[in-house]
Amino acid sequence: MFKRALVSTSDKTGLIELLKPLVKAGCKIVSTGGTSKYLRDNSIPVTEVSEVTGFPEMMDGRVRTLHPKIHMGLLARSHVVEDMKLLKEYDVEPFDLVVVNLYPFEQAYKKSVRGPELIEQIDIGGPSLLRAAAKSFERITVVCDPTDYKLVHEMTTQNQNSLETRKELAAKVYRHCSYYDGWVSQALSQKSWEEQDTLNLGLRKKSNLRYGENAHQKAVWYESSHEDSLSLTRAHQLQGKELSYNNILDLEAAIGTVCEYSEPTAVIIKHLTPCGVACASQIETAYTRAFDADSVSAFGGIVALNRKITAPLAEKLAGPFLECVIAPGIDSDGLSKLNQKKNLRVLTLENLDKEYFFDQRAFEVKSLRGGALIQSLDRSESWNSQWKIVGPVPSKNIQDDLVFAQKVVRHVKSNAIVVVKDMQTLGICGGQTNRVDSVKWALERAKGKGKDLVLGSDAFFPFRDSIDLAAKGGVRWVIQPGGSLRDAEVETAAQEYGLGMVITGVRHFKH
């Protein structure tokens, strides 16, 4: 079927198996330096590009295929008489198959190759060949991905080289080149994402999912070229069913919450919202306290831990029904105990126990119809040194609880309220359309669990009614950003009840 192929690859996977049947059927192969040697070493006859162009490879291989005798063979239109005349006039043979993959720039960058050595991994000739061949998809089959070699083999053996297939392969080329260029742009640019007038998200498919939020919705999991040490794409699933769309979202929320803390911490997530968070000197204790914080909501939850799972901890995890557990590691005895719950998804993520250094380049994307909104992550910190304190100076234990509450509250949907004591959440409520309802329900969940509680709010209190409720519910300290027109009224209410109040000046809305 194919008469003449242009082949230039950095990844030689499956190449011999692809070309041998084609050569046997009469296809002539034209190739570049490293690839042509590889083909000859595997008994495949090949014509060097330099024999076609009449020019040797130059500038350490930077210039070899950028020549009219190559690109005329790619760009000539079979339906344009003048193009065909030019091919004959200049003795140029057309190509009908192009097999090219690009210099491994992404891999080099991930291996910390930098400077001139990285620049040499920017492919110029390869994208030019691919783009030219893809533009001529009406007569050229172009392949940029070794996983498509099987398709080319089927096309050849069944003699079914359809226009639709060539067009789809061409479209893949442009996606591939765009992704490749995105990596190069990311590596070279000194501008942060918000300064750029265009943004390439650099997404590559990780896997198809069974369905989306509901069974009738389609879903695909993509991984970003923007690396993050806590990316869920780096996790290893040790057991359990395939991750669902909702599992992935909840795991992402769990990771984002647990990485706030350096001390042993357990987080239980339900529907993208923390329902139990606790810190302790031992991870086993932290999990027990997180579960006890709201054992009803924890049913079917997602657990994130920032310490290795031991056998005693696995014993606790194996009790209730949980969807997923993720931790930085698990010992063999612990895994053996969790193996008894075959449907429990157990994952490890290597850096989950390390202090998380926020990458200022990181951002989150919210899709819109016809566009997207992009913002930096909410990692703004306003701790003790920046507080405005209304009332007595809080003790060290209270300060710890105030910081703990503020870290949790920014992971709860607005209007967000958390009630805590001794580094344990006792009541969490968010997603309400008014703040006073959130206060009411958070206090209801904390009812009977302790006194002298700390209450955290993601935004200011517009009226004093929330403070009235808090005081009656056993709260003795409140942390909130302030900024209301009635701040003075709210602070006065706190003083009337003998409540201490911390004003941070930093809001933590989560829509």
For each residue, the residues with C-beta under 8 A, 3 or more apart:
1: 25 155 156 159 161
2: 5 22 25 27 96 97 141 156
3: 26 27 28 96
4: 27 28 30 73 93 94 95 96 97
5: 2 19 22 27 28 29 30 95 96 97 98 99
6: 30 31 65 70 73 74 95 97 98 99 100 129 133
7: 15 19 29 30 31 32 35 39 46 98 99 100
8: 31 32 35 65 99 100 125 126 129
9: 12 15 35 99 100 101
10: 101 102 103 104
11: 101 104 146
12: 9 15 16 35 38
13: 146
14: 17 18 146 149
15: 7 9 12 18 19 35 38 39 99 146 149
16: 12 19 20 39 42 44
17: 14 20 149 153
18: 14 15 21 22 99 149 152 153
19: 5 7 15 16 22 23 27 29 39 44 99
20: 16 17 23 24 44
21: 18 24 25 153 156 157
22: 2 5 18 19 25 27 29 97 156
23: 19 20 26 27 29 44 45
24: 20 21
25: 1 2 21 22 156
26: 3 23
27: 2 3 4 5 19 22 23 97
28: 3 4 5 47
29: 5 7 19 22 23 39 44 45 46 47
30: 4 5 6 7 46 47 48 49 52 95
31: 6 7 8 35 36 39 46 47 48 49
32: 7 8 35 36 48 49 57 61 64 65 125
33: 36 37 48 57 61 64
34: 37 38
35: 7 8 9 12 15 31 32 38 39
36: 31 32 33 39 40 46 48 49
37: 33 34 40 41
38: 12 15 34 35 41 42
39: 7 15 16 19 29 31 35 36 42 44 45 46
40: 36 37 43 44 45 46
41: 37 38
42: 16 38 39
43: 40
44: 16 19 20 23 29 39 40
45: 23 29 39 40
46: 7 29 30 31 36 39 40
47: 28 29 30 31 51 52
48: 30 31 32 33 36 51 52
49: 30 31 32 36 52 53 57 64 65 67 70
50: 53 54 55 56 57 64
51: 47 48 54
52: 30 47 48 49 67 69 70
53: 49 50 64 67 69 70
54: 50 51 69
55: 50 58 63 67
56: 50
57: 32 33 49 50 61 63 64
58: 55 61 62 63 64
59: 62 63
60: 120
61: 32 33 57 58 64
62: 58 59 124 125
63: 55 57 58 59 66 125
64: 32 33 49 50 53 57 58 61 67 125
65: 6 8 32 49 70 125 128 129
66: 63 70 71 124 125 128
67: 49 52 53 55 64 70 71
68: 71 72 90 92
69: 52 53 54 72 73 90 92
70: 6 49 52 53 65 66 67 73 74 129
71: 66 67 68 74 75 128 132
72: 68 69 75 76 86 87 90 92
73: 4 6 69 70 76 87 92 93 94 95
74: 6 70 71 94 95 98 129 132 133 136 140
75: 71 72 132 135 136
76: 72 73 80 83 84 86 87 92 94 136
77: 80 83 136 138
78: 83 84 94 138 139
79: 138
80: 76 77 83 84
81: 84 85
82: 85 86
83: 76 77 78 80 86 87
84: 76 78 80 81 87 88
85: 81 82 88 89
86: 72 76 82 83 89 90 92
87: 72 73 76 83 84 90 92 93 94
88: 84 85 91
89: 85 86
90: 68 69 72 86 87
91: 88
92: 68 69 72 73 76 86 87
93: 4 73 87
94: 4 73 74 76 78 87 139
95: 4 5 6 30 73 74 98 133 140
96: 2 3 4 5 139 140 141
97: 2 4 5 6 22 27 140 141 142 143 152
98: 5 6 7 74 95 129 130 133 140 141 142 143
99: 5 6 7 8 9 15 18 19 143
100: 6 7 8 9 126 129 130 133 142 143 144
101: 9 10 11 126 144 145 146
102: 10 105 123 126 127 130 144 176 177 180
103: 10 108 120 121 122 123 126
104: 10 11 107 108 121
105: 102 108 109 118 121 122 123 180 183 184 187
106: 109 110 180 183 225
107: 104 110 111
108: 103 104 105 111 113 117 118 121
109: 105 106 112 113 118 121 183 187
110: 106 107 227
111: 107 108
112: 109
113: 108 109 117 118 121
114: 117 118
115: 118 119
116: 119 120
117: 108 113 114 120 121
118: 105 108 109 113 114 115 121 122 187
119: 115 116 122
120: 60 103 116 117
121: 103 104 105 108 109 113 117 118
122: 103 105 118 119 184
123: 102 103 105 126 127 180
124: 62 66 127 128
125: 8 32 62 63 64 65 66 128 129
126: 8 100 101 102 103 123 129 130
127: 102 123 124 130 131 177 180 181
128: 65 66 71 124 125 131 132
129: 6 8 65 70 74 98 100 125 126 132 133
130: 98 100 102 126 127 133 134 142 144 173 176 177
131: 127 128 134 135 173 174 177
132: 71 74 75 128 129 135 136
133: 6 74 95 98 100 129 130 136 137 140 142 170 173
134: 130 131 137 140 142 169 170 171 173 174
135: 75 131 132 170
136: 74 75 76 77 132 133 139 140
137: 133 134 140 141 142 163 166 167 169 170
138: 77 78 79 163 166
139: 78 94 96 136
140: 74 95 96 97 98 133 134 136 137 166
141: 2 96 97 98 137 152 155 161 165 166 169
142: 97 98 100 130 133 134 137 166 169 170 173
143: 97 98 99 100 148 149 152 169
144: 100 101 102 130 148 172 173 176 177
145: 101 148 172 176
146: 11 13 14 15 101 149
147: 150
148: 143 144 145 151 152 169 172
149: 14 15 17 18 143 146 152 153
150: 147 153 154
151: 148 154 155 165 169
152: 18 97 141 143 148 149 155 156
153: 17 18 21 149 150 156 157
154: 150 151 157 158 160
155: 1 141 151 152 158 159 160 161 165
156: 1 2 21 22 25 152 153 159 161
157: 21 153 154
158: 154 155
159: 1 155 156
160: 154 155 165
161: 1 141 155 156 165 166
162: 165 166
163: 137 138 166 167
164: 167 168
165: 141 151 155 160 161 162 168 169
166: 137 138 140 141 142 161 162 163 169 170
167: 137 163 164 170 171
168: 164 165 171 172
169: 134 137 141 142 143 148 151 165 166 172 173
170: 133 134 135 137 142 166 167 173 174
171: 134 167 168 174 175
172: 144 145 148 168 169 175 176
173: 130 131 133 134 142 144 169 170 176 177
174: 131 134 170 171 177 178
175: 171 172 178 179
176: 102 130 144 145 172 173 179 180
177: 102 127 130 131 144 173 174 180 181
178: 174 175 181 182 200
179: 175 176 182 183 200 202 203 204 225
180: 102 105 106 123 127 176 177 183 184
181: 127 177 178 184 185 200
182: 178 179 185 186 200 201 202 225
183: 105 106 109 179 180 186 187 202 225
184: 105 122 180 181 187 188
185: 181 182 188 189 200
186: 182 183 189 200 202 225 226
187: 105 109 118 183 184
188: 184 185
189: 185 186 196
190:
191: 195 196
192: 195 196 360 361
193: 196 199 361 363 374
194: 374 376
195: 191 192
196: 189 191 192 193 199
197:
198:
199: 193 196 374
200: 178 179 181 182 185 186
201: 182 224 225 226 365
202: 179 182 183 186 224 225 226
203: 179 222 223 224 225
204: 179 222 223 225
205: 208 220 221 222
206: 221 222 223 233
207: 220 221
208: 205 219 220 221
209: 212 219 220 221 242 243 244 245 248
210: 219 242 244
211: 214 215 216 217 218 219 244 245
212: 209 217 218 219 245
213: 217 219 245 246
214: 211 217
215: 211
216: 211
217: 211 212 213 214 245
218: 211 212
219: 208 209 210 211 212 213 245
220: 205 207 208 209
221: 205 206 207 208 209 243 245 248
222: 203 204 205 206
223: 203 204 206 231 233
224: 201 202 203 227 228 231
225: 106 179 182 183 186 201 202 203 204
226: 186 201 202 361 362
227: 110 224 231
228: 224 231 359 362
229: 234 351 354 356
230: 234 255 259 349 351 352 356
231: 223 224 227 228 234
232: 235 248 251 252 255 349
233: 206 223
234: 229 230 231 349 350 351
235: 232 251 326 347 348 349
236: 347 348 349
237: 240 243 345 346 347
238: 330 335 346 347 348
239: 335 338 339 342 344 345 346
240: 237 324 342 343 344 345 346
241: 343 345
242: 209 210
243: 209 221 237 247 248 251 324 345
244: 209 210 211 247 248
245: 209 211 212 213 217 219 221 248 249
246: 213 249 250
247: 243 244 250 251 302 323 324 345
248: 209 221 232 243 244 245 251 252
249: 245 246 252 253 272
250: 246 247 253 254 269 270 271 272 301 302 323 324
251: 232 235 243 247 248 254 255 269 302 304 324 326 347
252: 232 248 249 255 256
253: 249 250 256 257 269 272 273 274 302 411
254: 250 251 257 258 267 268 269 302 303 304 326
255: 230 232 251 252 258 259 304 326 349 352
256: 252 253 259 260 411
257: 253 254 260 267 269 274 277 304 407 408 411
258: 254 255 261 265 266 267 304 305 306 352
259: 230 255 256 306 352 356
260: 256 257 265 356 407 408 411
261: 258 265 279 306 407
262: 355
263: 279 280 281 423
264: 279 280 281 282 283 285 286 306 307
265: 258 260 261 277 278 279 283 286 305 306
266: 258 276 277 278 283 286 287 289 290 291 303 304 305
267: 254 257 258 274 276 277 290 303 304 305
268: 254 274 275 276 277 290 291 293 294 297 298 301 302 303
269: 250 251 253 254 257 272 273 274 275 301 302 303 304
270: 250 273 275 297 298 300 301 302
271: 250
272: 249 250 253 269 413
273: 253 269 270 411 412 413 428 430 431
274: 253 257 267 268 269 277 408 411 412 425 428
275: 268 269 270 293 294 297 298 301 428
276: 266 267 268 289 290 291 292 293 294 297 298 301 425
277: 257 265 266 267 268 274 290 293 404 408 424 425
278: 265 266 286 287 288 289 290 293 423 424 425
279: 261 263 264 265 286 404 423 424
280: 263 264 283 285 286 289 423
281: 263 264 285
282: 264 285 286
283: 264 265 266 280 286 287 305 306 307 308 310 313
284: 287 288 310 312 313 316
285: 264 280 281 282 288 289
286: 264 265 266 278 279 280 282 283 289 290 305 307
287: 266 278 283 284 290 291 303 305 313 316 317
288: 278 284 285 291 292 316
289: 266 276 278 280 285 286 292 293 424
290: 266 267 268 276 277 278 286 287 293 298 303 424 425
291: 266 268 276 287 288 295 298 316 320
292: 276 288 289 295 424
293: 268 275 276 277 278 289 290 424 425 426
294: 268 275 276 297 298 425 427 428 445
295: 291 292 298 299 320
296: 299
297: 268 270 275 276 294 301
298: 268 270 275 276 290 291 294 295 301 320 322
299: 295 296 320 321
300: 270 321 322 323
301: 250 268 269 270 275 276 297 298 322 323
302: 247 250 251 253 254 268 269 270 322 323 324 325 326
303: 254 266 267 268 269 287 290 317 322 324 325 326
304: 251 254 255 257 258 266 267 269 325 326 327 352
305: 258 265 266 267 283 286 287 309 313 325 326 327 328 352
306: 258 259 261 264 265 283 327 328 352 353
307: 264 283 286 327 328 353
308: 283 327 328 329 330 331 334 353
309: 305 313 314 317 325 327 329 330 331 334 335 338
310: 283 284 313 314 331 333 334
311: 314 315 331 333 334 336 337
312: 284 315 316
313: 283 284 287 305 309 310 316 317 334
314: 309 310 311 317 318 330 333 334 335 336 337 338
315: 311 312 318 319 337
316: 284 287 288 291 312 313 319
317: 287 303 309 313 314 322 325 338 344
318: 314 315 337 338 340 341 344
319: 315 316
320: 291 295 298 299
321: 299 300
322: 298 300 301 302 303 317 325 344
323: 247 250 300 301 302 344 345
324: 240 243 247 250 251 302 303 344 345 346 347
325: 302 303 304 305 309 317 322 338 344 345 346 347
326: 235 251 254 255 302 303 304 305 346 347 348 349 352
327: 304 305 306 307 308 309 330 347 348 349 352
328: 305 306 307 308 348 349 350 351 352 353 354
329: 308 309 348 350 353
330: 238 308 309 314 327 334 335 338 346 348
331: 308 309 310 311 334 335
332: 335 336
333: 310 311 314 336 337
334: 308 309 310 311 313 314 330 331 337 338
335: 238 239 309 314 330 331 332 338 339 346
336: 311 314 332 333 339
337: 311 314 315 318 333 334 340
338: 239 309 314 317 318 325 330 334 335 341 344 346
339: 239 335 336 342
340: 318 337
341: 318 338 344
342: 239 240 339
343: 240 241
344: 239 240 317 318 322 323 324 325 338 341
345: 237 239 240 241 243 247 323 324 325
346: 237 238 239 240 324 325 326 330 335 338
347: 235 236 237 238 251 324 325 326 327
348: 235 236 238 326 327 328 329 330
349: 230 232 234 235 236 255 326 327 328 352
350: 234 328 329
351: 229 230 234 328 354 356
352: 230 255 258 259 304 305 306 326 327 328 349
353: 306 307 308 328 329
354: 229 328 351
355: 262
356: 229 230 259 260 351
357:
358: 362 377 379
359: 228 362
360: 192 376
361: 192 193 226
362: 226 228 358 359 376 377
363: 193 374 375 376 377
364: 374 375 376 377
365: 201 372 373 374
366: 372 373 374
367: 371 372
368: 371 372 373
369:
370:
371: 367 368
372: 365 366 367 368
373: 365 366 368
374: 193 194 199 363 364 365 366
375: 363 364
376: 194 360 362 363 364 379
377: 358 362 363 364
378: 410 508 510
379: 358 376
380: 506 508
381: 506
382: 386 387 406 481 504 505 506
383: 386 387 403
384: 387 399 403
385:
386: 382 383 504 505
387: 382 383 384 502 503 504
388: 482 502 503 504 505
389: 392 393 394 500 501 502 503
390: 491 494 495 500 501 502 503
391: 494 495 498 499 500 501
392: 389 500
393: 389
394: 389 398 399 402 477 500 502
395: 398 399
396: 399 400
397: 400 401 422
398: 394 395 401 402 454 477 500
399: 384 394 395 396 402 403
400: 396 397 403 404 423
401: 397 398 404 405 420 421 422 423 454 477
402: 394 398 399 405 406 454 456 477 479 502
403: 383 384 399 400 406 407
404: 277 279 400 401 407 408 420 423 454
405: 401 402 408 409 418 419 420 454 455 456 479
406: 382 402 403 409 410 456 479 504 508
407: 257 260 261 403 404 410 411
408: 257 260 274 277 404 405 411 412 418 420 425 428 456
409: 405 406 412 416 417 418 456 457 458 508
410: 378 406 407 416 458 508 510
411: 253 256 257 260 273 274 407 408 510
412: 273 274 408 409 416 417 418 428 429 430 458 510
413: 272 273 416 430 431 510 511
414: 430 431 458 459 509 510 511
415: 430 431 432 433 434 435 437 438 457 458 459
416: 409 410 412 413 429 430 438 457 458 459 508 510
417: 409 412 427 428 429 430 435 438 439 441 442 455 456 457 458
418: 405 408 409 412 425 427 428 442 455 456
419: 405 425 426 427 428 442 443 445 446 453 454 455 456 473 475
420: 401 404 405 408 423 424 425 426 453 454 455 456
421: 401 424 426 449 450 452 453 454
422: 397 401 450
423: 263 278 279 280 400 401 404 420
424: 277 278 279 289 290 292 293 420 421
425: 274 276 277 278 290 293 294 408 418 419 420 428
426: 293 419 420 421 445 446 449 450 453
427: 294 417 418 419 441 442 443 444 445 446 447 449
428: 273 274 275 294 408 412 417 418 419 425 442 445
429: 412 416 417 432 437 438 439 440 441 442 445
430: 273 412 413 414 415 416 417 438 458 510
431: 273 413 414 415
432: 415 429 435 437 438 441
433: 415 437
434: 415 437 438
435: 415 417 432 438 439 457 459 461 462 466
436: 439 440 463 465 466 469
437: 415 429 432 433 434 440 441
438: 415 416 417 429 430 432 434 435 441 442
439: 417 429 435 436 442 443 455 457 466 469 470
440: 429 436 437 443 444 469
441: 417 427 429 432 437 438 444 445
442: 417 418 419 427 428 429 438 439 445 446 455
443: 419 427 439 440 446 447 469 470 473 474 475
444: 427 440 441 447
445: 294 419 426 427 428 429 441 442
446: 419 426 427 442 443 449 450 453 473 474
447: 427 443 444 473
448:
449: 421 426 427 446
450: 421 422 426 446 453 474
451: 474 476
452: 421 474 476 477
453: 419 420 421 426 446 450 473 474 475 476 477
454: 398 401 402 404 405 419 420 421 475 476 477 478 479
455: 405 417 418 419 420 439 442 470 475 477 478 479
456: 402 405 406 408 409 417 418 419 420 478 479 480
457: 409 415 416 417 435 439 460 461 466 478 479 480 481
458: 409 410 412 414 415 416 417 430 481 507 508 509 510
459: 414 415 416 435 480 481 483 507 508 509
460: 457 480 481 482 483 484 487 490 507
461: 435 457 464 466 467 480 484 486 490
462: 435 484 485 486
463: 436 466 486 489 490
464: 461 467 468 486 489 490 492 493
465: 436 468 469
466: 435 436 439 457 461 463 469 470 490
467: 461 464 470 471 478 490 493 494 497 499
468: 464 465 471 472 493 497
469: 436 439 440 443 465 466 472 473
470: 439 443 455 466 467 473 475 478 499
471: 467 468 475 493 497 499
472: 468 469
473: 419 443 446 447 453 469 470
474: 443 446 450 451 452 453
475: 419 443 453 454 455 470 471 478 499
476: 451 452 453 454 498 499 500
477: 394 398 401 402 452 453 454 455 499 500 501 502
478: 454 455 456 457 467 470 475 494 499 500 501 502
479: 402 405 406 454 455 456 457 501 502 504
480: 456 457 459 460 461 501 502 503 504
481: 382 457 458 459 460 503 504 505 506 507 508
482: 388 460 487 503 504 505
483: 459 460 487 505 507
484: 460 461 462 487 490
485: 462
486: 461 462 463 464 489 490
487: 460 482 483 484 490 491 503
488: 491 492
489: 463 464 486 492 493
490: 460 461 463 464 466 467 484 486 487 493 494 501
491: 390 487 488 494 495 501
492: 464 488 489 495 496
493: 464 467 468 471 489 490 496 497
494: 390 391 467 478 490 491 497 499 500 501
495: 390 391 491 492 498 499
496: 492 493
497: 467 468 471 493 494
498: 391 476 495
499: 391 467 470 471 475 476 477 478 494 495
500: 389 390 391 392 394 398 476 477 478 494
501: 389 390 391 477 478 479 480 490 491 494
502: 387 388 389 390 394 402 477 478 479 480
503: 387 388 389 390 480 481 482 487
504: 382 386 387 388 406 479 480 481 482
505: 382 386 388 481 482 483
506: 380 381 382 481
507: 458 459 460 481 483
508: 378 380 406 409 410 416 458 459 481
509: 414 458 459
510: 378 410 411 412 413 414 416 430 458
511: 413 414
